[in-house]
C-alpha cells in the first residue's frame, strides 16, 4: 500500500528519528542539506535586474533530487520539516519551488524532536514564511557579492586561493586589532602588600589600600621593602566593619552564543565541535529498544524563551529534587534581546525527567558532557539565587589603611545545580581557591600582626580571543547570528588566517596581510558598525519592515565605489629574500599556496623552482638530520620533517614550544 504522505528533512539521522515518531502512514526522506545554491563558477546574480539570484542544483545532488521527485509522486501531501530558522526555511522553499512544484506542499516546524512536539506540529502545518526566505536569500547574495569580487583582489595582491567573507573579515579584523594591542602593550611593574593578621586562632589577610588619604601605589621592590619594614612597627586596629548580604542570580538557559562560550570555558570544546555534538543531541539518539529521540531543543537560537510545559516540568523537578526552598514563587522570565526570534526556544533538555546519569550508557563521552552542561544550566535557570554573607573590614596601622574582605555561602540556591566559572576565573584558579575567612571582629580591637607579605606583579596585555571570547564580542557588536558563529571561526582557521594555539586564536602573517588589505581598500565594508547595521537590516527583512532590494542597495553602493578604486590601485606584493634559486641564480621570493608559505623563483614561470621554508629546527628523530617544515592539511597546520617520506615525524608545535 502506498504511504499517504511524504516528509522531507535535511539529515538522515533526523529522518530516522521523525520516521519512528510518525509511523507507517508517512515516508520520511532526507535532502542531505542544501541541494540548490548559487553557481560555483560564476557570480549567479543579475546585477541589472535588482540583484536577482540564479539558483542551480548543486553538483552531485541529482540523485537526491530524483529521489525527492520520485518520493513525492502519488502522495496526498508533502510536508517539508527542515530546521526552524532562516536557512531551514530557505532550503525548504527551494525544494518546494524548484524541485516538487506541487500545490499540496506544507511547511512544518518544531523546536524539539519528541513525539508530542512532532505530532502537534503536523496537526498545524503552515505556508512558507516568505520574509524568512527573503532574509536568507539576502544574506546569501551579500556574501556572494563580497566573496566573488574581493577574492580576485586577494589573489592579485597576495596569492591565489584566498577568500574574503562579509562577516568573516570583520571577525578577522577583531583578532588582528587585539593582536596589535598585545604587541604594543608595555608591561608595568607594581607591588601589592598584604598583612597576615590573627585573632586568637583565626588567621586572615588584609591588603594595603591607602597611605594617608591617597591610594597606595607601590612601583618597585625598594618601595615595597621600605613600606613593609615601616608597617611591621605599627599596631593594627579594627577601624570599621560592614556586614552585608549578596545574592547571585541564575543565568538564562543557553542560547547558541552562550552555549558555545560555556562549552569552551568548561569543556574546552571549540565552537564547531560544540555545534556538531549539539546537532546529534537534537536530531535524535537511540536510548534503547530502537527508540531514537531528540534530547535537546533546537541548538541555533537567540531567544531564552522556554515553553510553559517545560517550565512546569522543571519547577516540579526542583521542588522534588532540591526542596521547595530552592523554588521561586513565580517562574523566572529572561529578557529577550532586540530582534531575537521569539518563536524560538532556549536550548534545553526535551525532558527534565531524562537526567544525564540515566543516559550515560547511550551517549558518547562528548555527548554526555554537553548534555549535562545544557541540562544543569536549564534546571539552575529556574532556581532561587545563591546567598553570600559578606564581611568587609577596614584596619588601620598608623598612617596605613588595610582592607579585608571575605564571603561565606549561606544558601547555595541555583549553585546546587550549576556553578558557572567565567573564563577569567578559570585562568586564575589558584586565586579562586584562596578563601579569606574573616573572624568576628569588633571596632577598636587590636589584631596580631603575623607577617607582612609584599608581592611583585606586572600589568598584563589583553588576552587573545578564544572561541568563547570572540563569539561574545561578535554577539555584543551585533555581528553574525546563531547559525554563523561556528562557521566564521572554522573558516578563519581553514584559510590559515588564524590558528588555534592552546585554545586561543593567533593571527598568522597571512591573516595580517589579508586584513590590512581589506582595511586599506574597504574600510567601510569591514567596519564593525556597518556590518552590525547590515545584520539588523537582514533581521528587518524577516520582520517584513524593509525590502531585500533596499538592503542590497545599501551594501552595494559603497562596496562598488571601493571596489573600483581597489581594482585600479592594488599591485602584487613581492617579498624578496636573500636566498637565490639553485637552478637559475635569480632571487627567491615568498609566496603563499594551499599548503602555506613557500619560496619560489622570481623568474616564474620561466623557472618553476620552488622549495619549502624550513623552521631552522632540527628533526628530533634520532639519526634523521632533516629540518622541520611548516605544512598544512585539512585539519590545520603542523610541522613535518624535510626528509619526508623517509622520515614521517610530525608535530603540532615545534619541539622547543611549550604545550
C-alpha positions, 0 to 999 in steps of 0.5 A: 500500500502506498504511504499517504504522505511524504516528509522531507528533512535535511539529515538522515539521522533526523529522518530516522528519528521523525520516521519512528515518531510518525509511523507507517502512514508517512515516508520520511526522506532526507535532502542531505542539506542544501541541494540548490545554491548559487553557481560555483563558477560564476557570480549567479546574480543579475546585477541589472535586474535588482540583484536577482539570484540564479539558483542551480542544483548543486553538483552531485545532488541529482540523485537526491533530487530524483529521489525527492521527485520520485518520493513525492509522486502519488502522495496526498501531501508533502510536508517539508520539516527542515530546521526552524530558522532562516536557512531551514526555511530557505532550503525548504522553499527551494525544494518546494519551488524548484524541485516538487512544484506541487500545490499540496506542499506544507511547511512544518516546524518544531523546536524539539524532536519528541513525539508530542512536539512532532505530532502537534506540529503536523496537526498545524502545518503552515505556508512558507514564511516568505520574509524568512526566505527573503532574509536568507536569500539576502544574506546569501547574495551579500556574501556572494557579492563580497566573496566573488569580487574581493577574492580576485583582489586577494589573489592579485595582491597576495596569492591565489586561493584566498577568500574574503567573507562579509562577516568573516573579515570583520571577525578577522579584523577583531583578532588582528586589532587585539593582536596589535594591542598585545604587541604594543602593550608595555608591561608595568611593574607594581607591588601589592602588600598584604598583612597576615593578621590573627585573632586568637586562632583565626588567621586572615589577610588584609591588603594595603589600600591607602597611605594617608588619604591617597591610594597606595601605589607601590612601583618597585621592590625598594618601595615595597621593602621600605613600606613593609619594614615601616608597617611591621612597627605599627599596631593594627586596629579594627577601624570599621566593619560592614556586614552585608548580604549578596545574592547571585542570580541564575543565568538564562538557559543557553542560547547558541552564543552562550552555549558555545562560550560555556562549552569552551570555558568548561569543556574546552570544546571549540565552537564547531565541535560544540555545534556538531555534538549539539546537532546529534543531541537534537536530531535524535539518539537511540536510548534503547529498544530502537527508540531514537529521540531528540534530547535537546531543543533546537541548538541555533537560537537567540531567544531564552524563551522556554515553553510553559510545559517545560517550565512546569516540568522543571519547577516540579523537578526542583521542588522534588529534587532540591526542596521547595526552598530552592523554588521561586514563587513565580517562574523566572522570565529572561529578557529577550534581546532586540530582534531575537526570534521569539518563536524560538526556544532556549536550548534545553533538555526535551525532558527534565525527567531524562537526567544525564546519569540515566543516559550515560550508557547511550551517549558518547563521552562528548555527548554526555558532557554537553548534555549535562552542561545544557541540562544543569544550566536549564534546571539552575535557570529556574532556581532561587539565587545563591546567598553570600554573607559578606564581611568587609573590614577596614584596619588601620596601622598608623598612617596605613589603611588595610582592607579585608574582605571575605564571603561565606555561602549561606544558601547555595540556591541555583549553585546546587545545580550549576556553578558557572566559572567565567573564563577569567576565573578559570585562568586564575584558579589558584586565586579562586581557591584562596578563601579569606575567612574573616573572624568576628571582629569588633571596632577598636580591637587590636589584631596580631600582626603575623607577617607582612607579605609584599608581592611583585606583579606586572600589568598584563596585555589583553588576552587573545580571543578564544572561541568563547571570547570572540563569539561574545564580542561578535554577539555584543557588536551585533555581528553574525547570528546563531547559525554563523558563529561556528562557521566564521571561526572554522573558516578563519582557521581553514584559510590559515588566517588564524590558528588555534594555539592552546585554545586561543586564536593567533593571527598568522602573517597571512591573516595580517596581510589579508586584513590590512588589505581589506582595511586599506581598500574597504574600510567601510565594508569591514567596519564593525558598525556597518556590518552590525547595521547590515545584520539588523537590516537582514533581521528587518527583512524577516520582520517584513519592515524593509525590502531585500532590494533596499538592503542590497542597495545599501551594501552595494553602493559603497562596496562598488565605489571601493571596489573600483578604486581597489581594482585600479590601485592594488599591485602584487606584493613581492617579498624578496629574500636573500636566498637565490634559486639553485637552478637559475641564480635569480632571487627567491621570493615568498609566496603563499599556496594551499599548503602555506608559505613557500619560496619560489623563483622570481623568474616564474614561470620561466623557472618553476623552482620552488622549495619549502621554508624550513623552521631552522629546527632540527628533526628530533628523530634520532639519526634523521638530520632533516629540518622541520617544515611548516605544512598544512592539511585539512585539519590545520597546520603542523610541522613535518620533517624535510626528509619526508617520506623517509622520515614521517615525524610530525608535530603540532608545535615545534619541539622547543614550544611549550604545550 
